[in-house]
Amino acid sequence: MQKYYGEPVPEFTTCIPEINKGMVFTDDGGQTFRFEQTGLNVWRSSFDKWLADKAAESGTEVRDCISAVACEEKEGFVTVTFRGKETYTEQAKYVIDCEGVIGSLKKKLTGHDSKLIHTYQTFNLGSIDLDYQFFHAYLQPELSEYDAWFNVKDNQLVLGVSVRDADKTQYYYEQFIEYMRKNHGLRIEKLLKVDKWLMPHIQPGCPIDYGVGRVLFAGETAGFLNPMGEGISAGMESGYCAGMAVVGNIDNPENALDEYRNKVSDLHDYMKRQWNLVASMAETFREMG
Ligand SMILES: Cc1cc2nc3c(=O)[nH]c(=O)nc-3n(C[C@H](O)[C@H](O)[C@H](O)COP(=O)(O)OP(=O)(O)OC[C@H]3O[C@@H](n4cnc5c(N)ncnc54)[C@H](O)[C@@H]3O)c2cc1C
């Protein structure tokens, strides 16, 4: 955040433990690997609010409860149609499309349909015999169709599974909970919240959609996501690079996409290395190697 805003992430966005010390993976043979790399533990609601406030502070007009429903490339500009209380269309020199995993505008522009993984996680009161300062990822195929995880936010035990087939969510979640009970002494006292969402199913080679003409894609819309659903840093960095590519080529759209591609090449290489590592740990991810 120092790089993007010249200031650290404020304390009100973080939860306990404030610093996550890294990841502990359990591979498909049940062996564990500990990777130490510190990161902030935040609540997305507060963190995203802070991001929106920072954007507003720097002069951006933030419009809430409004969807971009269409985007069209014209000669020398792009039109975007918005739908809120009313529907209206505006023009822009460029559009940075960072609408996340669903990517409905991207789909309309490119015809590319992202493959999806379904996520299901619960927030609970209770106890467990695991180091709560680490994010724990489980790659055994009997526990999920992708990965399963445990972490802690403000004393809440977060337990989740991800699947390719949404109908199998409950089955895998129950398998995972039973595994955590047996192997790590999980005791759930109270279920506080259930959270269902999606993430892109990253394909071999980690293909990225950089954009079309004057529309640049960033974050998950472009295809950026590291293993174990780690995508915030890639979302921020790719959005920053897209912005810088636009600023440097405001009247040269033919250069903007190339410059964007160059600027995110290190990020893309990092992503490929991360997926390669996971490929070596479990059959589910072997194709990513
Ligand atoms: C269960 C789960 C846990 C995760 N945990 C972590 C984690 O611990 N660490 C981590 O780094 N990542 C995590 N991720 C991944 C991370 O959430 C995403 O990779 C990241 O948020 C992607 O950022 P983004 O900006 O591309 O998209 P998003 O954060 O999804 O933002 C897209 C925004 O665009 C808005 N939008 C969508 N369509 C339109 C439209 N048509 N018009 C207007 N607005 C629109 C959406 O409402 C949303 O606000 C997790 C993901 C899941 C599902």
The ligand as an SDF file (V2000), in Angstrom:
LIG
                    3D

 53 58  0  0  0  0  0  0  0  0999 V2000
  -13.8180  -17.5650   -0.2160 C   0  0  0  0  0  0  0  0  0  0  0  0
  -12.7250  -16.7000   -0.7550 C   0  0  0  0  0  0  0  0  0  0  0  0
  -11.6730  -16.3530    0.0720 C   0  0  0  0  0  0  0  0  0  0  0  0
  -10.6390  -15.5540   -0.4190 C   0  0  0  0  0  0  0  0  0  0  0  0
   -9.6070  -15.2310    0.4170 N   0  0  0  0  0  0  0  0  0  0  0  0
   -8.5980  -14.4700   -0.0480 C   0  0  0  0  0  0  0  0  0  0  0  0
   -7.5010  -14.1240    0.7890 C   0  0  0  0  0  0  0  0  0  0  0  0
   -7.4390  -14.5120    1.9660 O   0  0  0  0  0  0  0  0  0  0  0  0
   -6.5140  -13.3560    0.2810 N   0  0  0  0  0  0  0  0  0  0  0  0
   -6.5360  -12.9220   -1.0150 C   0  0  0  0  0  0  0  0  0  0  0  0
   -5.6060  -12.2330   -1.4570 O   0  0  0  0  0  0  0  0  0  0  0  0
   -7.5630  -13.2240   -1.8340 N   0  0  0  0  0  0  0  0  0  0  0  0
   -8.5960  -13.9780   -1.3790 C   0  0  0  0  0  0  0  0  0  0  0  0
   -9.6250  -14.3130   -2.2190 N   0  0  0  0  0  0  0  0  0  0  0  0
   -9.5770  -13.8670   -3.6250 C   0  0  0  0  0  0  0  0  0  0  0  0
   -9.9200  -12.4010   -3.7330 C   0  0  0  0  0  0  0  0  0  0  0  0
  -11.1330  -12.1600   -3.0590 O   0  0  0  0  0  0  0  0  0  0  0  0
  -10.0490  -12.0260   -5.1980 C   0  0  0  0  0  0  0  0  0  0  0  0
   -9.0170  -12.5930   -5.9690 O   0  0  0  0  0  0  0  0  0  0  0  0
  -10.0010  -10.5110   -5.3580 C   0  0  0  0  0  0  0  0  0  0  0  0
  -11.0160   -9.9100   -4.5920 O   0  0  0  0  0  0  0  0  0  0  0  0
  -10.1720  -10.1660   -6.8260 C   0  0  0  0  0  0  0  0  0  0  0  0
  -10.1630   -8.7730   -6.9330 O   0  0  0  0  0  0  0  0  0  0  0  0
  -10.8980   -8.0790   -8.1530 P   0  0  0  0  0  0  0  0  0  0  0  0
  -10.7090   -6.6110   -7.9300 O   0  0  0  0  0  0  0  0  0  0  0  0
  -10.4440   -8.6940   -9.4220 O   0  0  0  0  0  0  0  0  0  0  0  0
  -12.4470   -8.4710   -8.0080 O   0  0  0  0  0  0  0  0  0  0  0  0
  -13.4470   -8.2010   -6.7980 P   0  0  0  0  0  0  0  0  0  0  0  0
  -12.7360   -8.0190   -5.5260 O   0  0  0  0  0  0  0  0  0  0  0  0
  -14.4660   -9.2930   -6.9090 O   0  0  0  0  0  0  0  0  0  0  0  0
  -14.1000   -6.8120   -7.1600 O   0  0  0  0  0  0  0  0  0  0  0  0
  -14.9680   -6.6710   -8.2590 C   0  0  0  0  0  0  0  0  0  0  0  0
  -15.9400   -5.5520   -7.9460 C   0  0  0  0  0  0  0  0  0  0  0  0
  -16.6540   -5.1840   -9.1190 O   0  0  0  0  0  0  0  0  0  0  0  0
  -18.0350   -5.1050   -8.8200 C   0  0  0  0  0  0  0  0  0  0  0  0
  -18.7430   -5.4240  -10.0750 N   0  0  0  0  0  0  0  0  0  0  0  0
  -18.8880   -6.6260  -10.6780 C   0  0  0  0  0  0  0  0  0  0  0  0
  -19.5660   -6.5230  -11.8270 N   0  0  0  0  0  0  0  0  0  0  0  0
  -19.8600   -5.2030  -11.9600 C   0  0  0  0  0  0  0  0  0  0  0  0
  -20.5550   -4.4550  -12.9520 C   0  0  0  0  0  0  0  0  0  0  0  0
  -21.0600   -5.0350  -14.0330 N   0  0  0  0  0  0  0  0  0  0  0  0
  -20.7030   -3.1190  -12.7620 N   0  0  0  0  0  0  0  0  0  0  0  0
  -20.1840   -2.5070  -11.6590 C   0  0  0  0  0  0  0  0  0  0  0  0
  -19.4900   -3.1670  -10.6910 N   0  0  0  0  0  0  0  0  0  0  0  0
  -19.3300   -4.4980  -10.8430 C   0  0  0  0  0  0  0  0  0  0  0  0
  -18.2640   -6.1290   -7.7230 C   0  0  0  0  0  0  0  0  0  0  0  0
  -19.4110   -5.8200   -6.9780 O   0  0  0  0  0  0  0  0  0  0  0  0
  -16.9810   -5.9610   -6.9030 C   0  0  0  0  0  0  0  0  0  0  0  0
  -17.1140   -4.9280   -5.9630 O   0  0  0  0  0  0  0  0  0  0  0  0
  -10.6740  -15.1020   -1.7530 C   0  0  0  0  0  0  0  0  0  0  0  0
  -11.7440  -15.4230   -2.5900 C   0  0  0  0  0  0  0  0  0  0  0  0
  -12.7670  -16.2260   -2.0980 C   0  0  0  0  0  0  0  0  0  0  0  0
  -13.9220  -16.5690   -2.9970 C   0  0  0  0  0  0  0  0  0  0  0  0
  1  2  1  0
  2  3  1  0
  2 52  2  0
  3  4  2  0
  4  5  1  0
  4 50  1  0
  5  6  2  0
  6  7  1  0
  6 13  1  0
  7  8  2  0
  7  9  1  0
  9 10  1  0
 10 11  2  0
 10 12  1  0
 12 13  2  0
 13 14  1  0
 14 15  1  0
 14 50  1  0
 15 16  1  0
 16 17  1  0
 16 18  1  0
 18 19  1  0
 18 20  1  0
 20 21  1  0
 20 22  1  0
 22 23  1  0
 23 24  1  0
 24 25  2  0
 24 26  1  0
 24 27  1  0
 27 28  1  0
 28 29  2  0
 28 30  1  0
 28 31  1  0
 31 32  1  0
 32 33  1  0
 33 34  1  0
 33 48  1  0
 34 35  1  0
 35 36  1  0
 35 46  1  0
 36 37  1  0
 36 45  1  0
 37 38  2  0
 38 39  1  0
 39 40  1  0
 39 45  2  0
 40 41  1  0
 40 42  2  0
 42 43  1  0
 43 44  2  0
 44 45  1  0
 46 47  1  0
 46 48  1  0
 48 49  1  0
 50 51  2  0
 51 52  1  0
 52 53  1  0
M  END
$$$$
